[in-house]
Amino acid sequence: MDATGNRARGWIVRGIGVALAAYVVVVLALMWWWDYEPPHFDVAKAAQERAAAKKQAVVTGSVTTSALLTIAQTLLDKRGGYLSNDRFPPGVLMDNVPNWEFGALTATRDLARTLRNDWSRSQTQSVEDKDLQEAEPLFSSPNDRWLLPSSESQYRKAIAHVDGYLTRLADDDASNAQFYARADNLADYLQTVSARLGSLSQRLSAAAGQVRIDTDLAGDRNAQQSKPAESPRLVQTPWTKIDDNFYEARGYTWALREQLEAARIDFAPVLHDKNALISLDQVIRELEESQKPLGSPIVLNGRPFGFFANHSLVMANYISRANAAILDLRELLRRG
């Protein structure tokens, strides 16, 4: 009787061990499968496919709005789905993809805000578009909320509203929805983009440690700030945040590239008139370079001139060059 009981307990222990081992294997396999960055998509083709599905024409603004929709849908429907608010393995054990998602979401929020406040309105006194008025705050919902309403549900509602705007944009009612492709509108949006890229570049550069001189009040002798800043000071990213910043930058630059390629089409007459197409192409080229596959299983953080690579500094280089080209582009757009 005792031998029979011992054998039974042995089988139970072995069964539990096998089940745990199988669970670990499944979790690791899913982590490998879900650790994925979506590829580049053709913004013009995506807009044409949406227009064909609605039996409408592609009009000014269709490509940019379609790009916003495709980016947001990719966030939710890519391999593994949306991971930023996962509370169970394997999603809760992953951080690269959630940081990539946050970067892409930041670009999505910026474009949704620009659409609502600028590109869909002719003047500051114009009435806001009813769908974009709802979509922009929905995209601003917390990115890691899993309780109802979850992040995914809020973002899907936002997508539905943007899609409603896109549908009305291409109908025959001129008072229904509009997209104004003007030089000042594009320049204002690029100012937001430039600030984002500048911040990302600084955070990435701090991965290897950087001594910075305080220039916050430079250029204005009467300028003040709330608290004095130490200068010079050493700025260095904690090692636990190095890959977080890197993948956030990857996500943002992936989404920004799509948005600027769409803007290149919708704002083509303005860009041609300002002789600024080549400047925008340079920005897009730098963003394209930033999306090259990472040839390492981890984000390396070697010394700037050391034996091992420093992937954060490489990414910061591409982002800084893109930002410099954006500054030149904004200057061209501001000229009469």
Buried (B, 14 or more C-beta within 10 A) or exposed (E): EEEEEEEEEEEEEEEEEEEEEEEEEEBEEBBEEBBEBBEEBEBBEBBBEBBEEEEBEBBBBBBBBBBBBBBBBBBBEBEBEBBBBBEEBBBEEBBBBBBBBBBBBBBBBBBBBBBBBBBBBEEEEEEEBBBBBBBBBBBBBEBBBEEEEBBBBBBBBBBBBBBBBBBBBBEEEEEBBBBBBBBEBBBBBBEBBBEBBBBBBBBBBBBBEBEBEEEEEEEEEEEEEEEEEEEEEEEEBEEEBBBBBBBBBBBBBBBBBBBBBBBBBBBBEBBEEBEBBEBBBBBBBBBBBBBEEBEEEEBBBBEEEEEEBBBBBBBBBBBBBBBBBBBBBBEBBEEE
